[in-house]
Amino acid sequence: MRLFWRAFVLYLVVMLFLLLRWPVFDSPIHEAAAKGDRKYVITYISKGGDVDARDEESNYATPLSCAAANGRTEIVELLILNGAKVDATDDFARTPLMRAVENGHVDAAAILLKRGADANAKGLYSGETLLHLAASRDYGEIAILLLENGVDVNARNIFDETPLDYADNPKTADILRKYGGR
């Protein structure tokens, strides 16, 4: 009987993890953008759908933000080419570029930067830059991309910390120092 309860608790833990981790959307366009469903996105756009529609379940994110957060580069490009705002924010002031960076999607971040996204955007509450975020998650490739796009390597958050203060990985710290990080 003990084995049954252990298995049951493990099942509940796994289901809770999946529910908390798996994105939930009210809007089919947001789900299609997150999943990379090109056919649906094209149909939606061709029928005059709003490429900057907000989804309540995803903190009022736009389809572009959902695509960027999931590294769907083809959808990111498609939405931008059809007028999506590259710096639209959700309820937490996160831009599509922030969502790409926080999830480690270099190619999506590169497209957004190429299309004019603000590389110097800051977090709503902490004042952290995208470089703080990349450094904290040891995304060296993204850090280089941001630095090559003019991000301030010594920008400070509200706690007076620089991205170098966030870099736990020696390789990431070396990248920041190479670009003048202190």
OpenMM code with the backbone's topology and positions (N, CA, C; nanometers):
from openmm import Vec3, app, unit

residues = "MET ARG LEU PHE TRP ARG ALA PHE VAL LEU TYR LEU VAL VAL MET LEU PHE LEU LEU LEU ARG TRP PRO VAL PHE ASP SER PRO ILE HIS GLU ALA ALA ALA LYS GLY ASP ARG LYS TYR VAL ILE THR TYR ILE SER LYS GLY GLY ASP VAL ASP ALA ARG ASP GLU GLU SER ASN TYR ALA THR PRO LEU SER CYS ALA ALA ALA ASN GLY ARG THR GLU ILE VAL GLU LEU LEU ILE LEU ASN GLY ALA LYS VAL ASP ALA THR ASP ASP PHE ALA ARG THR PRO LEU MET ARG ALA VAL GLU ASN GLY HIS VAL ASP ALA ALA ALA ILE LEU LEU LYS ARG GLY ALA ASP ALA ASN ALA LYS GLY LEU TYR SER GLY GLU THR LEU LEU HIS LEU ALA ALA SER ARG ASP TYR GLY GLU ILE ALA ILE LEU LEU LEU GLU ASN GLY VAL ASP VAL ASN ALA ARG ASN ILE PHE ASP GLU THR PRO LEU ASP TYR ALA ASP ASN PRO LYS THR ALA ASP ILE LEU ARG LYS TYR GLY GLY ARG".split()
positions = [
    Vec3(0.0824, -0.1193, 0.0000),
    Vec3(0.0000, 0.0000, 0.0000),
    Vec3(0.0870, 0.1259, 0.0000),
    Vec3(0.1983, 0.1189, 0.0712),
    Vec3(0.2885, 0.2332, 0.0767),
    Vec3(0.3404, 0.2687, -0.0633),
    Vec3(0.3686, 0.1676, -0.1429),
    Vec3(0.4174, 0.1895, -0.2788),
    Vec3(0.3125, 0.2629, -0.3622),
    Vec3(0.1851, 0.2283, -0.3447),
    Vec3(0.0779, 0.2959, -0.4163),
    Vec3(0.0778, 0.4455, -0.3847),
    Vec3(0.0865, 0.4810, -0.2583),
    Vec3(0.0823, 0.6217, -0.2192),
    Vec3(0.2049, 0.6971, -0.2681),
    Vec3(0.3188, 0.6330, -0.2653),
    Vec3(0.4401, 0.6976, -0.3190),
    Vec3(0.4247, 0.7253, -0.4675),
    Vec3(0.3730, 0.6267, -0.5392),
    Vec3(0.3520, 0.6442, -0.6834),
    Vec3(0.2486, 0.7532, -0.7099),
    Vec3(0.1439, 0.7552, -0.6284),
    Vec3(0.0391, 0.8545, -0.6439),
    Vec3(0.0928, 0.9962, -0.6177),
    Vec3(0.1708, 1.0116, -0.5123),
    Vec3(0.2299, 1.1418, -0.4808),
    Vec3(0.3254, 1.1840, -0.5927),
    Vec3(0.4045, 1.0904, -0.6422),
    Vec3(0.4950, 1.1216, -0.7528),
    Vec3(0.4158, 1.1663, -0.8754),
    Vec3(0.3060, 1.0980, -0.9039),
    Vec3(0.2192, 1.1355, -1.0152),
    Vec3(0.1665, 1.2780, -0.9969),
    Vec3(0.1204, 1.3113, -0.8776),
    Vec3(0.0692, 1.4456, -0.8504),
    Vec3(0.1777, 1.5515, -0.8659),
    Vec3(0.2969, 1.5223, -0.8196),
    Vec3(0.4078, 1.6162, -0.8328),
    Vec3(0.4402, 1.6400, -0.9795),
    Vec3(0.4451, 1.5344, -1.0577),
    Vec3(0.4743, 1.5478, -1.2010),
    Vec3(0.3643, 1.6275, -1.2702),
    Vec3(0.2396, 1.5987, -1.2393),
    Vec3(0.1283, 1.6714, -1.3017),
    Vec3(0.1300, 1.8190, -1.2633),
    Vec3(0.1584, 1.8477, -1.1381),
    Vec3(0.1669, 1.9867, -1.0941),
    Vec3(0.2796, 2.0589, -1.1672),
    Vec3(0.3936, 1.9917, -1.1802),
    Vec3(0.5062, 2.0497, -1.2531),
    Vec3(0.4672, 2.0816, -1.3967),
    Vec3(0.4014, 1.9866, -1.4622),
    Vec3(0.3613, 2.0089, -1.6015),
    Vec3(0.2587, 2.1207, -1.6135),
    Vec3(0.1655, 2.1266, -1.5216),
    Vec3(0.0650, 2.2329, -1.5265),
    Vec3(0.1268, 2.3702, -1.5056),
    Vec3(0.2229, 2.3801, -1.4155),
    Vec3(0.2860, 2.5089, -1.3891),
    Vec3(0.3809, 2.5499, -1.5008),
    Vec3(0.4390, 2.4516, -1.5658),
    Vec3(0.5394, 2.4794, -1.6683),
    Vec3(0.4767, 2.4975, -1.8063),
    Vec3(0.3722, 2.4243, -1.8346),
    Vec3(0.3115, 2.4250, -1.9673),
    Vec3(0.2300, 2.5523, -1.9870),
    Vec3(0.2539, 2.6259, -2.0950),
    Vec3(0.1777, 2.7490, -2.1155),
    Vec3(0.0303, 2.7211, -2.1430),
    Vec3(-0.0527, 2.8044, -2.0866),
    Vec3(-0.1970, 2.7948, -2.1070),
    Vec3(-0.2406, 2.9253, -2.1732),
    Vec3(-0.3197, 2.9132, -2.2772),
    Vec3(-0.3622, 3.0311, -2.3504),
    Vec3(-0.5132, 3.0316, -2.3667),
    Vec3(-0.5705, 3.1518, -2.3623),
    Vec3(-0.7119, 3.1685, -2.3947),
    Vec3(-0.7296, 3.1804, -2.5453),
    Vec3(-0.6276, 3.2301, -2.6111),
    Vec3(-0.6359, 3.2662, -2.7509),
    Vec3(-0.5634, 3.1651, -2.8405),
    Vec3(-0.6313, 3.1177, -2.9460),
    Vec3(-0.5669, 3.0229, -3.0377),
    Vec3(-0.4427, 3.0804, -3.1072),
    Vec3(-0.4404, 3.2120, -3.1348),
    Vec3(-0.3234, 3.2687, -3.2026),
    Vec3(-0.2009, 3.2634, -3.1117),
    Vec3(-0.2198, 3.2831, -2.9842),
    Vec3(-0.1067, 3.2761, -2.8908),
    Vec3(-0.0536, 3.1336, -2.8801),
    Vec3(-0.1448, 3.0398, -2.8749),
    Vec3(-0.1039, 2.8993, -2.8697),
    Vec3(-0.0328, 2.8592, -2.9984),
    Vec3(-0.0866, 2.9019, -3.1119),
    Vec3(-0.0242, 2.8703, -3.2406),
    Vec3(0.1147, 2.9321, -3.2503),
    Vec3(0.1300, 3.0555, -3.2041),
    Vec3(0.2602, 3.1211, -3.2076),
    Vec3(0.3597, 3.0482, -3.1175),
    Vec3(0.3150, 3.0082, -2.9992),
    Vec3(0.4032, 2.9377, -2.9048),
    Vec3(0.4451, 2.8013, -2.9586),
    Vec3(0.3553, 2.7353, -3.0296),
    Vec3(0.3840, 2.6010, -3.0817),
    Vec3(0.4503, 2.6029, -3.2189),
    Vec3(0.4542, 2.7208, -3.2817),
    Vec3(0.5156, 2.7304, -3.4142),
    Vec3(0.4248, 2.6842, -3.5265),
    Vec3(0.2956, 2.6968, -3.5090),
    Vec3(0.1983, 2.6539, -3.6101),
    Vec3(0.1864, 2.7609, -3.7189),
    Vec3(0.2758, 2.7520, -3.8167),
    Vec3(0.2848, 2.8515, -3.9240),
    Vec3(0.1546, 2.8639, -4.0021),
    Vec3(0.0941, 2.7511, -4.0330),
    Vec3(-0.0291, 2.7511, -4.1125),
    Vec3(-0.1394, 2.8306, -4.0416),
    Vec3(-0.1574, 2.8073, -3.9133),
    Vec3(-0.2614, 2.8789, -3.8398),
    Vec3(-0.2305, 3.0281, -3.8334),
    Vec3(-0.1046, 3.0619, -3.8073),
    Vec3(-0.0667, 3.2034, -3.7962),
    Vec3(-0.0915, 3.2756, -3.9290),
    Vec3(-0.0561, 3.2124, -4.0402),
    Vec3(-0.0790, 3.2727, -4.1716),
    Vec3(-0.2294, 3.2906, -4.1965),
    Vec3(-0.3079, 3.1902, -4.1633),
    Vec3(-0.4533, 3.1999, -4.1809),
    Vec3(-0.5100, 3.3123, -4.0959),
    Vec3(-0.4650, 3.3201, -3.9719),
    Vec3(-0.5100, 3.4243, -3.8796),
    Vec3(-0.4795, 3.5637, -3.9351),
    Vec3(-0.3583, 3.5804, -3.9834),
    Vec3(-0.3165, 3.7100, -4.0387),
    Vec3(-0.3966, 3.7420, -4.1656),
    Vec3(-0.4140, 3.6426, -4.2525),
    Vec3(-0.4851, 3.6664, -4.3791),
    Vec3(-0.6316, 3.7024, -4.3571),
    Vec3(-0.6872, 3.6638, -4.2435),
    Vec3(-0.8261, 3.6975, -4.2114),
    Vec3(-0.8360, 3.8277, -4.1328),
    Vec3(-0.7244, 3.8998, -4.1243),
    Vec3(-0.7255, 4.0300, -4.0578),
    Vec3(-0.7114, 4.0259, -3.9065),
    Vec3(-0.6611, 3.9145, -3.8535),
    Vec3(-0.6430, 3.9028, -3.7088),
    Vec3(-0.5397, 4.0015, -3.6560),
    Vec3(-0.5567, 4.0423, -3.5323),
    Vec3(-0.4686, 4.1395, -3.4678),
    Vec3(-0.3384, 4.0715, -3.4253),
    Vec3(-0.2273, 4.1084, -3.4894),
    Vec3(-0.0982, 4.0466, -3.4567),
    Vec3(-0.0455, 4.0917, -3.3208),
    Vec3(-0.1071, 4.1943, -3.2635),
    Vec3(-0.0679, 4.2406, -3.1297),
    Vec3(-0.1771, 4.2123, -3.0258),
    Vec3(-0.2605, 4.1123, -3.0528),
    Vec3(-0.3665, 4.0746, -2.9586),
    Vec3(-0.3042, 4.0340, -2.8249),
    Vec3(-0.3768, 4.0608, -2.7184),
    Vec3(-0.3291, 4.0271, -2.5832),
    Vec3(-0.4021, 3.9035, -2.5321),
    Vec3(-0.3298, 3.8205, -2.4583),
    Vec3(-0.3879, 3.6987, -2.4021),
    Vec3(-0.3857, 3.7067, -2.2503),
    Vec3(-0.5030, 3.7032, -2.1908),
    Vec3(-0.5158, 3.7184, -2.0457),
    Vec3(-0.4411, 3.6089, -1.9686),
    Vec3(-0.4470, 3.4875, -2.0178),
    Vec3(-0.3828, 3.3761, -1.9477),
    Vec3(-0.2304, 3.3848, -1.9476),
    Vec3(-0.1735, 3.4563, -2.0423),
    Vec3(-0.0269, 3.4682, -2.0472),
    Vec3(0.0175, 3.6094, -2.0103),
    Vec3(-0.0501, 3.6689, -1.9120),
    Vec3(-0.0157, 3.8017, -1.8607),
    Vec3(-0.0234, 3.9099, -1.9678),
    Vec3(-0.1210, 3.8942, -2.0553),
    Vec3(-0.1451, 3.9897, -2.1634),
    Vec3(-0.0267, 4.0021, -2.2588),
    Vec3(0.0378, 3.8908, -2.2833),
    Vec3(0.1461, 3.8863, -2.3814),
    Vec3(0.0879, 3.8888, -2.5217),
    Vec3(0.1711, 3.9273, -2.6171),
    Vec3(0.1321, 3.9254, -2.7574),
    Vec3(0.1753, 3.7921, -2.8200),
    Vec3(0.1229, 3.7596, -2.9375),
    Vec3(0.1683, 3.6386, -3.0057),
    Vec3(0.3200, 3.6412, -3.0312),
    Vec3(0.3749, 3.7593, -3.0609),
    Vec3(0.5192, 3.7701, -3.0838),
    Vec3(0.5970, 3.7300, -2.9588),
    Vec3(0.5502, 3.7733, -2.8448),
    Vec3(0.6150, 3.7380, -2.7198),
    Vec3(0.6092, 3.5871, -2.6958),
    Vec3(0.4955, 3.5251, -2.7266),
    Vec3(0.4805, 3.3802, -2.7102),
    Vec3(0.5735, 3.3041, -2.8047),
    Vec3(0.5839, 3.3521, -2.9278),
    Vec3(0.6728, 3.2878, -3.0245),
    Vec3(0.8193, 3.3035, -2.9819),
    Vec3(0.8567, 3.4226, -2.9385),
    Vec3(0.9942, 3.4480, -2.8965),
    Vec3(1.0316, 3.3653, -2.7744),
    Vec3(0.9399, 3.3529, -2.6793),
    Vec3(0.9651, 3.2768, -2.5569),
    Vec3(0.9892, 3.1292, -2.5853),
    Vec3(0.9384, 3.0828, -2.6987),
    Vec3(0.9530, 2.9427, -2.7348),
    Vec3(1.0499, 2.9198, -2.8504),
    Vec3(1.1200, 3.0261, -2.8897),
    Vec3(1.2221, 3.0127, -2.9938),
    Vec3(1.1678, 2.9831, -3.1318),
    Vec3(1.0468, 3.0230, -3.1588),
    Vec3(0.9836, 2.9969, -3.2900),
    Vec3(1.0227, 3.1075, -3.3874),
    Vec3(1.1432, 3.0973, -3.4414),
    Vec3(1.2000, 3.2047, -3.5234),
    Vec3(1.1187, 3.2345, -3.6488),
    Vec3(1.0659, 3.1325, -3.7113),
    Vec3(0.9867, 3.1549, -3.8330),
    Vec3(0.8607, 3.2360, -3.8000),
    Vec3(0.8000, 3.2070, -3.6876),
    Vec3(0.6793, 3.2788, -3.6462),
    Vec3(0.7155, 3.4206, -3.6024),
    Vec3(0.8277, 3.4350, -3.5336),
    Vec3(0.8750, 3.5683, -3.4934),
    Vec3(0.8889, 3.6561, -3.6173),
    Vec3(0.9567, 3.6065, -3.7170),
    Vec3(0.9782, 3.6812, -3.8414),
    Vec3(0.8457, 3.7117, -3.9102),
    Vec3(0.7588, 3.6131, -3.9191),
    Vec3(0.6294, 3.6289, -3.9850),
    Vec3(0.5440, 3.7365, -3.9173),
    Vec3(0.5395, 3.7330, -3.7849),
    Vec3(0.4597, 3.8322, -3.7117),
    Vec3(0.5159, 3.9732, -3.7289),
    Vec3(0.6475, 3.9863, -3.7222),
    Vec3(0.7099, 4.1185, -3.7388),
    Vec3(0.6836, 4.1720, -3.8793),
    Vec3(0.6986, 4.0868, -3.9797),
    Vec3(0.6744, 4.1291, -4.1175),
    Vec3(0.5290, 4.1713, -4.1399),
    Vec3(0.4408, 4.1253, -4.0519),
    Vec3(0.2994, 4.1618, -4.0628),
    Vec3(0.2572, 4.2653, -3.9597),
    Vec3(0.3550, 4.3402, -3.9088),
    Vec3(0.3244, 4.4563, -3.8269),
    Vec3(0.3272, 4.4404, -3.6761),
    Vec3(0.3692, 4.3258, -3.6254),
    Vec3(0.3742, 4.3088, -3.4794),
    Vec3(0.4759, 4.4057, -3.4195),
    Vec3(0.4412, 4.4633, -3.3070),
    Vec3(0.5299, 4.5586, -3.2387),
    Vec3(0.6386, 4.4820, -3.1651),
    Vec3(0.7642, 4.5105, -3.1991),
    Vec3(0.8755, 4.4336, -3.1416),
    Vec3(0.8989, 4.4633, -2.9941),
    Vec3(0.8517, 4.5763, -2.9454),
    Vec3(0.8732, 4.6113, -2.8047),
    Vec3(0.7435, 4.6148, -2.7230),
    Vec3(0.6401, 4.5460, -2.7704),
    Vec3(0.5153, 4.5388, -2.6935),
    Vec3(0.5436, 4.4661, -2.5620),
    Vec3(0.4836, 4.5143, -2.4543),
    Vec3(0.5104, 4.4536, -2.3239),
    Vec3(0.3866, 4.3818, -2.2693),
    Vec3(0.4127, 4.2858, -2.1804),
    Vec3(0.3036, 4.2186, -2.1109),
    Vec3(0.2799, 4.2895, -1.9776),
    Vec3(0.2016, 4.2300, -1.8910),
    Vec3(0.1702, 4.2923, -1.7619),
    Vec3(0.2916, 4.3112, -1.6713),
    Vec3(0.3980, 4.2379, -1.6981),
    Vec3(0.5195, 4.2499, -1.6178),
    Vec3(0.6272, 4.3304, -1.6905),
    Vec3(0.5849, 4.4039, -1.7927),
    Vec3(0.6730, 4.4884, -1.8737),
    Vec3(0.7809, 4.4084, -1.9451),
    Vec3(0.7542, 4.2812, -1.9722),
    Vec3(0.8493, 4.1982, -2.0468),
    Vec3(0.8223, 4.2130, -2.1959),
    Vec3(0.9277, 4.2388, -2.2708),
    Vec3(0.9183, 4.2498, -2.4157),
    Vec3(0.9433, 4.1119, -2.4776),
    Vec3(0.9116, 4.0960, -2.6070),
    Vec3(0.9452, 3.9697, -2.6725),
    Vec3(1.0957, 3.9368, -2.6634),
    Vec3(1.1804, 4.0398, -2.6722),
    Vec3(1.3239, 4.0157, -2.6600),
    Vec3(1.3584, 3.9622, -2.5208),
    Vec3(1.2975, 4.0167, -2.4182),
    Vec3(1.3207, 3.9652, -2.2822),
    Vec3(1.2807, 3.8188, -2.2721),
    Vec3(1.1673, 3.7855, -2.3330),
    Vec3(1.1201, 3.6467, -2.3273),
    Vec3(1.2142, 3.5532, -2.4018),
    Vec3(1.2684, 3.5992, -2.5150),
    Vec3(1.3645, 3.5159, -2.5879),
    Vec3(1.4919, 3.4973, -2.5055),
    Vec3(1.5406, 3.6055, -2.4453),
    Vec3(1.6634, 3.5990, -2.3660),
    Vec3(1.6441, 3.5099, -2.2436),
    Vec3(1.5345, 3.5272, -2.1710),
    Vec3(1.5153, 3.4497, -2.0481),
    Vec3(1.5031, 3.3006, -2.0744),
    Vec3(1.4679, 3.2637, -2.1969),
    Vec3(1.4556, 3.1225, -2.2321),
    Vec3(1.5716, 3.0714, -2.3172),
    Vec3(1.6722, 3.1561, -2.3393),
    Vec3(1.7940, 3.1130, -2.4080),
    Vec3(1.7825, 3.0956, -2.5576),
    Vec3(1.6899, 3.1659, -2.6210),
    Vec3(1.6700, 3.1511, -2.7653),
    Vec3(1.7484, 3.2576, -2.8419),
    Vec3(1.8720, 3.2251, -2.8751),
    Vec3(1.9641, 3.3179, -2.9410),
    Vec3(1.9110, 3.3643, -3.0758),
    Vec3(1.8627, 3.2714, -3.1576),
    Vec3(1.8182, 3.3079, -3.2919),
    Vec3(1.6965, 3.4008, -3.2884),
    Vec3(1.6038, 3.3744, -3.1981),
    Vec3(1.4867, 3.4631, -3.1851),
    Vec3(1.5314, 3.6010, -3.1376),
    Vec3(1.6250, 3.6038, -3.0425),
    Vec3(1.6778, 3.7318, -2.9932),
    Vec3(1.7464, 3.8086, -3.1052),
    Vec3(1.8219, 3.7384, -3.1886),
    Vec3(1.8929, 3.8031, -3.2992),
    Vec3(1.7953, 3.8651, -3.3993),
    Vec3(1.6885, 3.7951, -3.4298),
    Vec3(1.5875, 3.8484, -3.5217),
    Vec3(1.5241, 3.9743, -3.4628),
    Vec3(1.4872, 3.9678, -3.3363),
    Vec3(1.4235, 4.0830, -3.2715),
    Vec3(1.5168, 4.2040, -3.2686),
    Vec3(1.6431, 4.1815, -3.2390),
    Vec3(1.7403, 4.2914, -3.2385),
    Vec3(1.7571, 4.3494, -3.3789),
    Vec3(1.7647, 4.2621, -3.4770),
    Vec3(1.7783, 4.3056, -3.6173),
    Vec3(1.6576, 4.3894, -3.6599),
    Vec3(1.5417, 4.3581, -3.6036),
    Vec3(1.4181, 4.4280, -3.6390),
    Vec3(1.3878, 4.5470, -3.5487),
    Vec3(1.4864, 4.5865, -3.4659),
    Vec3(1.4726, 4.7107, -3.3903),
    Vec3(1.4287, 4.6996, -3.2456),
    Vec3(1.4287, 4.5791, -3.1886),
    Vec3(1.3910, 4.5656, -3.0480),
    Vec3(1.4906, 4.6401, -2.9598),
    Vec3(1.4416, 4.6926, -2.8491),
    Vec3(1.5241, 4.7694, -2.7557),
    Vec3(1.6136, 4.6763, -2.6742),
    Vec3(1.7415, 4.6785, -2.7044),
    Vec3(1.8379, 4.5929, -2.6353),
    Vec3(1.8646, 4.6406, -2.4930),
    Vec3(1.8239, 4.7618, -2.4598),
    Vec3(1.8491, 4.8179, -2.3271),
    Vec3(1.7261, 4.8174, -2.2373),
    Vec3(1.6273, 4.7372, -2.2716),
    Vec3(1.5066, 4.7277, -2.1891),
    Vec3(1.5441, 4.6766, -2.0503),
    Vec3(1.4685, 4.7235, -1.9501),
    Vec3(1.4959, 4.6833, -1.8117),
    Vec3(1.3728, 4.6194, -1.7494),
    Vec3(1.3980, 4.5324, -1.6526),
    Vec3(1.2906, 4.4679, -1.5787),
    Vec3(1.2106, 4.5685, -1.4990),
    Vec3(1.0835, 4.5416, -1.4829),
    Vec3(0.9909, 4.6339, -1.4190),
    Vec3(1.0260, 4.6636, -1.2737),
    Vec3(1.0573, 4.5620, -1.1978),
    Vec3(1.0766, 4.5818, -1.0540),
    Vec3(1.2224, 4.5948, -1.0114),
    Vec3(1.3115, 4.5224, -1.0773),
    Vec3(1.4505, 4.5178, -1.0325),
    Vec3(1.5433, 4.6080, -1.1119),
    Vec3(1.4983, 4.6517, -1.2270),
    Vec3(1.5848, 4.7315, -1.3120),
    Vec3(1.6937, 4.6499, -1.3799),
    Vec3(1.6783, 4.5186, -1.3803),
    Vec3(1.7769, 4.4329, -1.4459),
    Vec3(1.7665, 4.4480, -1.5969),
    Vec3(1.8816, 4.4495, -1.6607),
    Vec3(1.8859, 4.4556, -1.8059),
    Vec3(1.8835, 4.3147, -1.8635),
    Vec3(1.8739, 4.3078, -1.9934),
    Vec3(1.8798, 4.1785, -2.0606),
    Vec3(2.0149, 4.1117, -2.0361),
    Vec3(2.1186, 4.1931, -2.0227),
    Vec3(2.2513, 4.1377, -1.9974),
    Vec3(2.2602, 4.0786, -1.8561),
    Vec3(2.1958, 4.1401, -1.7593),
    Vec3(2.1875, 4.0805, -1.6252),
    Vec3(2.1247, 3.9409, -1.6354),
    Vec3(2.0157, 3.9347, -1.7113),
    Vec3(1.9432, 3.8095, -1.7279),
    Vec3(2.0303, 3.7040, -1.7962),
    Vec3(2.0959, 3.7412, -1.9047),
    Vec3(2.1823, 3.6470, -1.9762),
    Vec3(2.2972, 3.5999, -1.8864),
    Vec3(2.3560, 3.6911, -1.8105),
    Vec3(2.4673, 3.6557, -1.7220),
    Vec3(2.4215, 3.5620, -1.6111),
    Vec3(2.3033, 3.5866, -1.5565),
    Vec3(2.2544, 3.5035, -1.4456),
    Vec3(2.2218, 3.3615, -1.4899),
    Vec3(2.1933, 3.3451, -1.6172),
    Vec3(2.1577, 3.2121, -1.6683),
    Vec3(2.2715, 3.1491, -1.7490),
    Vec3(2.3856, 3.2128, -1.7471),
    Vec3(2.5046, 3.1624, -1.8178),
    Vec3(2.4812, 3.1452, -1.9674),
    Vec3(2.4118, 3.2416, -2.0272),
    Vec3(2.3886, 3.2420, -2.1708),
    Vec3(2.4950, 3.3292, -2.2369),
    Vec3(2.6153, 3.2752, -2.2485),
    Vec3(2.7277, 3.3494, -2.3040),
    Vec3(2.7039, 3.3966, -2.4465),
    Vec3(2.6448, 3.3121, -2.5269),
    Vec3(2.6200, 3.3477, -2.6675),
    Vec3(2.5223, 3.4655, -2.6766),
    Vec3(2.4224, 3.4649, -2.5915),
    Vec3(2.3270, 3.5760, -2.5895),
    Vec3(2.3941, 3.7017, -2.5351),
    Vec3(2.4800, 3.6851, -2.4358),
    Vec3(2.5526, 3.8003, -2.3815),
    Vec3(2.6346, 3.8675, -2.4918),
    Vec3(2.7038, 3.7883, -2.5709),
    Vec3(2.7826, 3.8436, -2.6822),
    Vec3(2.6919, 3.9159, -2.7811),
    Vec3(2.5800, 3.8532, -2.8162),
    Vec3(2.4843, 3.9151, -2.9078),
    Vec3(2.4380, 4.0510, -2.8553),
    Vec3(2.4049, 4.0569, -2.7283),
    Vec3(2.3589, 4.1826, -2.6689),
    Vec3(2.4702, 4.2868, -2.6672),
    Vec3(2.5885, 4.2454, -2.6291),
    Vec3(2.7016, 4.3384, -2.6225),
    Vec3(2.7361, 4.3932, -2.7610),
    Vec3(2.7262, 4.3086, -2.8613),
    Vec3(2.7526, 4.3535, -2.9987),
    Vec3(2.6416, 4.4441, -3.0512),
    Vec3(2.5310, 4.4511, -2.9789),
    Vec3(2.4202, 4.5392, -3.0162),
    Vec3(2.4106, 4.6592, -2.9237),
    Vec3(2.5207, 4.6912, -2.8571),
    Vec3(2.5303, 4.8156, -2.7837),
    Vec3(2.4788, 4.8183, -2.6415),
    Vec3(2.4574, 4.7045, -2.5810),
    Vec3(2.4109, 4.7018, -2.4423),
    Vec3(2.5242, 4.7477, -2.3503),
    Vec3(2.4890, 4.8228, -2.2486),
    Vec3(2.5866, 4.8724, -2.1512),
    Vec3(2.6315, 4.7572, -2.0617),
    Vec3(2.7573, 4.7190, -2.0736),
    Vec3(2.8119, 4.6062, -1.9976),
    Vec3(2.8154, 4.6342, -1.8477),
    Vec3(2.8136, 4.7609, -1.8105),
    Vec3(2.8206, 4.7980, -1.6688),
    Vec3(2.6913, 4.8612, -1.6163),
    Vec3(2.5797, 4.8333, -1.6836),
    Vec3(2.4514, 4.8852, -1.6370),
    Vec3(2.4232, 4.8306, -1.4975),
    Vec3(2.3593, 4.9122, -1.4156),
    Vec3(2.3308, 4.8724, -1.2774),
    Vec3(2.1805, 4.8587, -1.2563),
    Vec3(2.1446, 4.7599, -1.1767),
    Vec3(2.0040, 4.7425, -1.1404),
    Vec3(1.9744, 4.8255, -1.0156),
    Vec3(1.8571, 4.8108, -0.9575),
    Vec3(1.8213, 4.8933, -0.8415),
    Vec3(1.9037, 4.8597, -0.7175),
    Vec3(1.9740, 4.7469, -0.7208),
    Vec3(2.0599, 4.7078, -0.6090),
    Vec3(2.2059, 4.7437, -0.6349),
    Vec3(2.2285, 4.8226, -0.7401),
    Vec3(2.3618, 4.8690, -0.7794),
    Vec3(2.4531, 4.7545, -0.8242),
    Vec3(2.3927, 4.6500, -0.8820),
    Vec3(2.4688, 4.5355, -0.9297),
    Vec3(2.4813, 4.5412, -1.0818),
    Vec3(2.5969, 4.4987, -1.1319),
    Vec3(2.6211, 4.4922, -1.2755),
    Vec3(2.5991, 4.3490, -1.3242),
    Vec3(2.5921, 4.3283, -1.4549),
    Vec3(2.5806, 4.1912, -1.5052),
    Vec3(2.6945, 4.1005, -1.4574),
    Vec3(2.8145, 4.1556, -1.4408),
    Vec3(2.9267, 4.0746, -1.3933),
    Vec3(2.8992, 4.0188, -1.2531),
    Vec3(2.8274, 4.0932, -1.1718),
    Vec3(2.7898, 4.0447, -1.0383),
    Vec3(2.6984, 3.9221, -1.0469),
    Vec3(2.6287, 3.9064, -1.1580),
    Vec3(2.5358, 3.7952, -1.1768),
    Vec3(2.6007, 3.6723, -1.2403),
    Vec3(2.7197, 3.6883, -1.2957),
    Vec3(2.7834, 3.5819, -1.3727),
    Vec3(2.8509, 3.4809, -1.2803),
    Vec3(2.7882, 3.3654, -1.2617),
    Vec3(2.8466, 3.2592, -1.1806),
    Vec3(2.9438, 3.1740, -1.2617),
    Vec3(2.9172, 3.1631, -1.3895),
    Vec3(3.0014, 3.0831, -1.4770),
    Vec3(3.1249, 3.1640, -1.5175),
    Vec3(3.2457, 3.1097, -1.4953),
    Vec3(3.3680, 3.1828, -1.5310),
    Vec3(3.3749, 3.2226, -1.6791),
    Vec3(3.3198, 3.1398, -1.7677),
    Vec3(3.3216, 3.1730, -1.9106),
    Vec3(3.2365, 3.2964, -1.9389),
    Vec3(3.1202, 3.3020, -1.8772),
    Vec3(3.0331, 3.4185, -1.8947),
    Vec3(3.0986, 3.5423, -1.8355),
    Vec3(3.1602, 3.5275, -1.7190),
    Vec3(3.2304, 3.6399, -1.6558),
    Vec3(3.3444, 3.6889, -1.7449),
    Vec3(3.4157, 3.5972, -1.8067),
    Vec3(3.5253, 3.6355, -1.8968),
    Vec3(3.4736, 3.7126, -2.0177),
    Vec3(3.3582, 3.6705, -2.0697),
    Vec3(3.2976, 3.7429, -2.1833),
    Vec3(3.2674, 3.8852, -2.1419),
    Vec3(3.2078, 3.9025, -2.0257),
    Vec3(3.1720, 4.0372, -1.9778),
    Vec3(3.2982, 4.1226, -1.9549),
    Vec3(3.4006, 4.0616, -1.8974),
    Vec3(3.5266, 4.1363, -1.8750),
    Vec3(3.5913, 4.1766, -2.0084),
    Vec3(3.5837, 4.0895, -2.1059),
    Vec3(3.6401, 4.1184, -2.2386),
    Vec3(3.5769, 4.2449, -2.2983),
    Vec3(3.4501, 4.2674, -2.2670),
    Vec3(3.3791, 4.3842, -2.3173),
    Vec3(3.3808, 4.5011, -2.2179),
    Vec3(3.4657, 4.4889, -2.1171),
    Vec3(3.4834, 4.5999, -2.0225),
    Vec3(3.4008, 4.5896, -1.8955),
    Vec3(3.3445, 4.4748, -1.8701),
    Vec3(3.2622, 4.4560, -1.7508),
    Vec3(3.3426, 4.4693, -1.6225),
    Vec3(3.2828, 4.5380, -1.5263),
    Vec3(3.3466, 4.5542, -1.3948),
    Vec3(3.2522, 4.5110, -1.2862),
] * unit.nanometer
topology = app.Topology()
chain = topology.addChain("A")
for resn in residues:
    res = topology.addResidue(resn, chain)
    for name in ("N", "CA", "C"):
        topology.addAtom(name, app.Element.getBySymbol(name[0]), res)
